[in-house]
Amino acid sequence: MSRNHVLDAGTVHYAWDNALEPRLTIDPGDTVTIDTRDSADGYYNQDSTPEDVANKGPFTGHPLTGPIHVRGAAPGDALAVTVVDMALASPFGWTAVREGRGLLPTEDLPGPYLQIWDLSDGTHARMRQRTDIAVPIAAFPGIMGTALAEPGPHSTMPPRANGGNMDNKHLTVGSTIWLPVFVEGGLFSTGDAHAAQGDGESCITAVETWSRVTLKFDLVEKGAFEEPRLRTGGPLCQHTNTGPYYATTAQGPDLYVNAQNAIRYMIDHLTRERGLSWHEAYVICSVAVDLKISEIVDKPNWLVSAFLPESIFVE
């Protein structure tokens, strides 16, 4: 018979390391309600400023809640993890722009920036300084992953074959992700909750916040893929796909450069047509604009498009 468990965020870890002792052991079919800290580990508060961004020390790892040992999970298996519920655990969120981080290079940035978002109504992330922007909340765990086979520690920053920092905005309630198992028990951890995000997370932060996520764990014996796969709980972008989009495009032989240029063009559009500051526009690109590979078959140039849901603009 399946059981329900609770795992608080009183103890976290900051790296993938298969030598970590599990905080919880469960059976396949069980659910776990997991508290997670924000990606800055509580560094920012509602009164924080851009100076706090400038003064923040180097990245030391996302605070992850776990590991969770699933009985019977062995290398070659997969964990099927379903997002049953996702609740925000803070009335505010934040998005930071920091030199040396994100899609655009330091020379593009006018300086550090911090956007504080009001999440208190539970439906939209609202800029404190503007009344004309409301980004629908579509919360998801930015990081879900199993322990790696290689001895640790390993940085939580990049996505990996174990899942990790995928920042896949479509892993909302109802979605299932299949994660390869590399060590006994799988040793699953999660964290880095986002209240809203655009595909690409351009400035390297979304609407970052604390959360309480409920996950159901199933075991697929001998079912591991080389890398994670997922199935969504419904159509994509249900919260923002309610009206017209404005898109910018960029072509060339380098997809990364194309993505940079598509975002530059979108920032130009938002500052010219919507009256946003450069920083506000870059933040909107990160939390609402979806980067897409529109064309990759006609050498020598590929096409990247950046899609802005105009439904986020309110009167």
Backbone torsions as a table, in degrees:
resi	resn	phi	psi	omega
1	MET	NA	131.5	-177.3
2	SER	-69.9	153.2	-178.6
3	ARG	-126.4	158.6	174.2
4	ASN	-107.0	135.9	-178.7
5	HIS	-125.9	162.9	175.4
6	VAL	-129.3	135.9	178.8
7	LEU	-131.6	114.9	-177.0
8	ASP	-84.0	173.5	-178.8
9	ALA	-102.2	23.3	178.1
10	GLY	-66.0	-30.5	175.5
11	THR	-124.0	128.1	178.7
12	VAL	-131.2	168.9	172.8
13	HIS	-130.3	161.2	-168.5
14	TYR	-122.0	15.6	178.9
15	ALA	-157.2	157.5	170.8
16	TRP	-80.8	122.0	-175.9
17	ASP	-152.1	112.8	-175.8
18	ASN	-74.6	0.3	175.3
19	ALA	-89.8	-5.8	179.9
20	LEU	-67.5	138.5	175.6
21	GLU	-75.3	137.2	179.2
22	PRO	-65.3	141.8	174.5
23	ARG	-84.7	-18.4	-176.1
24	LEU	-152.9	139.9	174.3
25	THR	-119.3	129.6	-175.6
26	ILE	-131.2	171.5	174.7
27	ASP	-104.7	153.3	172.6
28	PRO	-54.5	138.7	-177.0
29	GLY	96.6	-13.7	179.3
30	ASP	-76.7	158.8	171.9
31	THR	-115.7	150.6	179.4
32	VAL	-133.9	127.7	172.3
33	THR	-94.0	119.6	-167.4
34	ILE	-120.5	126.0	172.9
35	ASP	-86.4	137.8	179.0
36	THR	-129.0	146.6	174.1
37	ARG	-87.1	163.3	175.3
38	ASP	-74.0	167.7	-171.4
39	SER	-67.2	-19.7	177.2
40	ALA	-96.1	9.3	174.1
41	ASP	59.3	39.2	176.7
42	GLY	80.9	11.3	-177.6
43	TYR	-65.0	-40.9	-177.3
44	TYR	-92.8	150.6	172.3
45	ASN	-131.9	-177.3	-174.3
46	GLN	-67.0	-16.9	-179.5
47	ASP	-104.5	7.8	-178.6
48	SER	-67.1	156.9	-174.8
49	THR	-130.0	172.5	175.0
50	PRO	-57.6	-27.3	177.0
51	GLU	-62.0	-33.4	177.6
52	ASP	-67.0	-33.6	175.8
53	VAL	-64.0	-46.6	-179.2
54	ALA	-63.0	-32.0	-175.5
55	ASN	-90.3	-6.5	-178.8
56	LYS	-68.2	139.5	-178.9
57	GLY	-72.5	-176.8	-178.8
58	PRO	-66.9	156.3	178.9
59	PHE	-64.9	130.5	-179.1
60	THR	-119.0	5.8	179.6
61	GLY	118.2	147.1	175.2
62	HIS	-72.7	140.3	174.1
63	PRO	-75.0	116.4	-176.5
64	LEU	-111.7	139.3	176.6
65	THR	-93.8	127.0	-176.2
66	GLY	143.0	-163.0	-0.7
67	PRO	-79.0	158.5	175.1
68	ILE	-112.4	126.0	178.2
69	HIS	-94.5	124.4	177.0
70	VAL	-102.4	116.6	-176.7
71	ARG	-58.0	134.0	176.7
72	GLY	89.8	-13.6	179.6
73	ALA	-71.6	132.4	-176.6
74	ALA	-139.6	158.9	177.6
75	PRO	-51.9	135.3	-175.6
76	GLY	98.7	-14.7	174.9
77	ASP	-88.5	178.8	173.3
78	ALA	-135.2	146.0	169.1
79	LEU	-95.7	127.0	172.4
80	ALA	-97.3	110.9	-174.1
81	VAL	-112.1	117.6	-178.3
82	THR	-106.7	131.8	177.0
83	VAL	-81.1	106.1	-177.3
84	VAL	-84.9	-39.5	-179.4
85	ASP	-154.0	151.4	-179.2
86	MET	-145.5	108.9	-179.3
87	ALA	-117.6	138.9	175.4
88	LEU	-77.2	143.7	-176.6
89	ALA	-117.3	22.6	178.7
90	SER	-149.1	146.2	178.1
91	PRO	-80.3	-3.3	-179.9
92	PHE	-138.7	160.6	172.2
93	GLY	-134.2	174.5	-178.5
94	TRP	-145.1	153.6	172.5
95	THR	-134.6	126.5	-176.8
96	ALA	-113.9	142.2	170.6
97	VAL	-112.8	123.2	-173.1
98	ARG	-135.3	136.7	-179.3
99	GLU	-59.9	138.8	178.9
100	GLY	83.3	2.4	-179.0
101	ARG	-128.1	150.7	176.1
102	GLY	95.0	-178.5	-174.7
103	LEU	-70.8	-40.6	-175.9
104	LEU	-88.2	142.6	-177.2
105	PRO	-71.6	163.6	-176.7
106	THR	-55.4	-37.2	-176.7
107	GLU	-65.8	-17.4	176.0
108	ASP	-79.1	-24.1	-169.2
109	LEU	-84.7	131.5	173.9
110	PRO	-71.9	-10.8	-178.5
111	GLY	145.7	179.5	179.7
112	PRO	-68.8	157.4	-177.6
113	TYR	-153.5	149.2	175.5
114	LEU	-136.3	123.7	174.2
115	GLN	-104.4	121.9	173.0
116	ILE	-96.9	131.1	-178.5
117	TRP	-109.9	139.0	173.2
118	ASP	-88.0	116.2	-179.9
119	LEU	-109.4	10.6	-165.7
120	SER	-66.6	-24.5	-179.2
121	ASP	-84.0	-5.9	175.1
122	GLY	75.3	-0.5	-177.9
123	THR	-117.2	-31.6	-175.5
124	HIS	-139.1	149.3	168.6
125	ALA	-94.0	122.6	-174.2
126	ARG	-119.9	131.9	175.3
127	MET	-65.4	132.3	-179.3
128	ARG	-60.5	-35.8	-170.8
129	GLN	-93.3	-3.0	-177.7
130	ARG	-134.0	148.0	177.8
131	THR	-108.5	-0.9	-173.9
132	ASP	-102.3	8.0	-179.9
133	ILE	-130.2	127.5	176.2
134	ALA	-141.2	108.4	-178.6
135	VAL	-91.7	120.2	-178.9
136	PRO	-59.2	137.5	176.7
137	ILE	-74.7	125.7	174.8
138	ALA	-139.0	78.1	-167.3
139	ALA	-74.7	148.4	178.0
140	PHE	-159.8	157.1	174.1
141	PRO	-78.3	121.6	178.1
142	GLY	-66.6	-29.1	-179.0
143	ILE	-125.4	125.1	165.8
144	MET	-139.9	130.8	-177.7
145	GLY	-167.5	163.9	174.6
146	THR	-102.1	169.5	177.3
147	ALA	-72.1	149.8	178.3
148	LEU	-81.3	157.3	178.3
149	ALA	-71.5	-34.5	-177.3
150	GLU	-73.1	141.3	177.2
151	PRO	-56.3	143.8	-176.2
152	GLY	-97.7	-169.5	4.4
153	PRO	-85.0	155.7	176.7
154	HIS	-127.5	141.5	-177.6
155	SER	-59.5	144.0	175.1
156	THR	-84.4	-3.8	-172.9
157	MET	-64.7	-54.2	-174.6
158	PRO	-86.3	154.9	166.3
159	PRO	-66.8	153.0	-177.4
160	ARG	-141.6	-179.8	178.7
161	ALA	-64.7	-19.9	178.8
162	ASN	-84.7	1.5	-172.7
163	GLY	103.1	-97.6	175.6
164	GLY	72.4	-140.9	-172.9
165	ASN	-81.4	68.4	-177.5
166	MET	-78.0	-29.6	-178.2
167	ASP	49.7	43.1	179.8
168	ASN	-89.2	106.0	-173.1
169	LYS	-65.2	-10.3	-176.8
170	HIS	-90.9	1.7	178.0
171	LEU	-87.6	52.9	178.5
172	THR	-87.9	-176.1	-177.2
173	VAL	-55.6	133.3	-179.2
174	GLY	98.0	-13.4	-179.2
175	SER	-85.4	153.4	177.0
176	THR	-126.3	134.9	174.5
177	ILE	-118.7	139.0	176.2
178	TRP	-102.8	119.8	-176.2
179	LEU	-113.2	130.3	176.6
180	PRO	-61.6	144.9	174.9
181	VAL	-101.9	124.2	-178.2
182	PHE	-110.8	-19.5	-179.5
183	VAL	-136.1	162.6	-179.7
184	GLU	-56.0	130.1	178.2
185	GLY	85.1	-11.3	179.5
186	GLY	80.6	-46.1	-179.3
187	LEU	55.1	68.6	-177.2
188	PHE	-83.4	140.8	173.5
189	SER	-139.7	159.3	179.6
190	THR	-147.9	163.9	178.4
191	GLY	170.6	-165.0	174.7
192	ASP	60.4	51.6	-178.2
193	ALA	-68.9	142.3	177.4
194	HIS	-122.8	130.5	175.7
195	ALA	-77.4	-29.6	177.3
196	ALA	-162.1	151.6	-179.6
197	GLN	-163.1	148.2	169.1
198	GLY	-92.4	153.3	175.0
199	ASP	-60.8	120.8	-178.2
200	GLY	113.4	-28.2	178.9
201	GLU	44.0	61.0	-163.2
202	SER	-55.3	-41.6	-175.3
203	CYS	-91.4	6.0	176.5
204	ILE	85.2	-6.2	171.3
205	THR	-128.7	145.4	175.4
206	ALA	-100.2	-150.5	168.1
207	VAL	-85.3	93.5	-173.0
208	GLU	-81.3	138.6	-178.7
209	THR	-163.5	177.9	175.2
210	TRP	-90.0	155.0	-177.1
211	SER	-147.9	169.4	167.4
212	ARG	-132.1	108.3	-175.0
213	VAL	-113.4	136.4	176.6
214	THR	-107.1	123.8	-175.9
215	LEU	-122.3	141.9	173.9
216	LYS	-107.6	133.6	-175.1
217	PHE	-112.1	123.4	172.8
218	ASP	-122.8	154.8	-177.2
219	LEU	-111.7	129.4	174.9
220	VAL	-112.0	102.5	-177.0
221	GLU	-70.0	134.8	-178.9
222	LYS	53.7	33.1	-175.1
223	GLY	-115.5	17.5	-175.2
224	ALA	-73.1	138.2	168.4
225	PHE	-92.2	170.3	178.0
226	GLU	-65.2	-34.9	179.4
227	GLU	-143.3	167.0	-175.4
228	PRO	-59.5	150.2	171.3
229	ARG	-132.4	160.5	-177.5
230	LEU	-148.0	159.1	171.3
231	ARG	-129.0	128.3	-179.0
232	THR	-78.3	163.5	179.5
233	GLY	-84.7	-0.6	-178.7
234	GLY	174.7	-164.7	178.5
235	PRO	-60.2	152.4	-179.4
236	LEU	-71.5	148.7	169.3
237	CYS	54.0	43.8	-177.9
238	GLN	-62.3	-28.3	-175.2
239	HIS	-78.8	-28.3	-177.1
240	THR	-112.5	-14.3	-176.4
241	ASN	-83.4	59.6	-173.7
242	THR	-124.7	7.0	-177.6
243	GLY	-167.2	-167.6	-178.2
244	PRO	-69.9	159.1	175.0
245	TYR	-118.9	150.7	168.9
246	TYR	-113.1	134.1	-176.2
247	ALA	-128.9	143.6	169.2
248	THR	-111.3	153.8	-179.2
249	THR	-131.1	155.1	176.4
250	ALA	-147.0	134.5	-178.6
251	GLN	-119.6	158.3	178.8
252	GLY	156.2	177.4	-175.5
253	PRO	-83.3	-2.8	-176.2
254	ASP	-122.9	113.7	-177.3
255	LEU	-62.4	-36.5	-179.4
256	TYR	-66.0	-46.0	177.9
257	VAL	-63.4	-39.2	177.6
258	ASN	-61.5	-41.8	178.0
259	ALA	-62.8	-42.8	176.8
260	GLN	-58.1	-46.1	-177.4
261	ASN	-68.9	-37.7	177.3
262	ALA	-60.6	-38.8	178.0
263	ILE	-71.5	-39.3	176.1
264	ARG	-58.2	-43.3	-179.6
265	TYR	-66.3	-36.0	178.7
266	MET	-68.9	-39.2	175.7
267	ILE	-60.2	-43.1	177.9
268	ASP	-59.9	-43.6	178.3
269	HIS	-61.5	-46.0	-176.4
270	LEU	-67.5	-35.3	179.0
271	THR	-74.7	-38.3	-177.8
272	ARG	-76.0	-46.4	-170.3
273	GLU	-95.8	-24.0	-176.2
274	ARG	-114.2	-4.5	176.1
275	GLY	72.8	21.6	177.7
276	LEU	-82.0	153.4	169.5
277	SER	-72.0	165.8	179.3
278	TRP	-57.1	-46.2	-178.4
279	HIS	-64.3	-44.3	178.7
280	GLU	-59.4	-41.4	-179.9
281	ALA	-64.4	-42.6	179.3
282	TYR	-63.9	-39.7	177.3
283	VAL	-62.5	-44.0	178.0
284	ILE	-61.1	-38.7	176.1
285	CYS	-58.2	-37.3	-176.4
286	SER	-77.0	-35.8	-173.2
287	VAL	-99.1	-10.5	-175.4
288	ALA	-139.1	-26.0	-175.8
289	VAL	-84.6	134.1	-179.8
290	ASP	-103.2	119.9	173.1
291	LEU	-83.0	134.7	-178.7
292	LYS	-135.5	141.8	169.9
293	ILE	-83.6	107.6	-176.2
294	SER	-88.3	-24.8	-177.3
295	GLU	-158.1	128.3	-177.7
296	ILE	-142.5	24.9	-174.2
297	VAL	-120.5	-6.1	-176.1
298	ASP	-113.6	91.6	-179.8
299	LYS	-61.1	147.8	7.7
300	PRO	-96.2	1.9	-173.0
301	ASN	-114.3	144.3	174.4
302	TRP	-114.5	164.7	-177.5
303	LEU	-123.9	127.9	172.7
304	VAL	-113.5	135.9	177.6
305	SER	-119.2	147.1	175.9
306	ALA	-117.9	118.8	-174.6
307	PHE	-107.0	123.2	179.9
308	LEU	-105.8	117.5	175.5
309	PRO	-75.3	113.3	-176.1
310	GLU	-73.2	-5.2	176.5
311	SER	-67.4	-14.0	179.5
312	ILE	-74.7	-12.9	-179.2
313	PHE	-92.3	124.6	-175.9
314	VAL	-124.2	159.8	178.9
315	GLU	-85.8	NA	NA
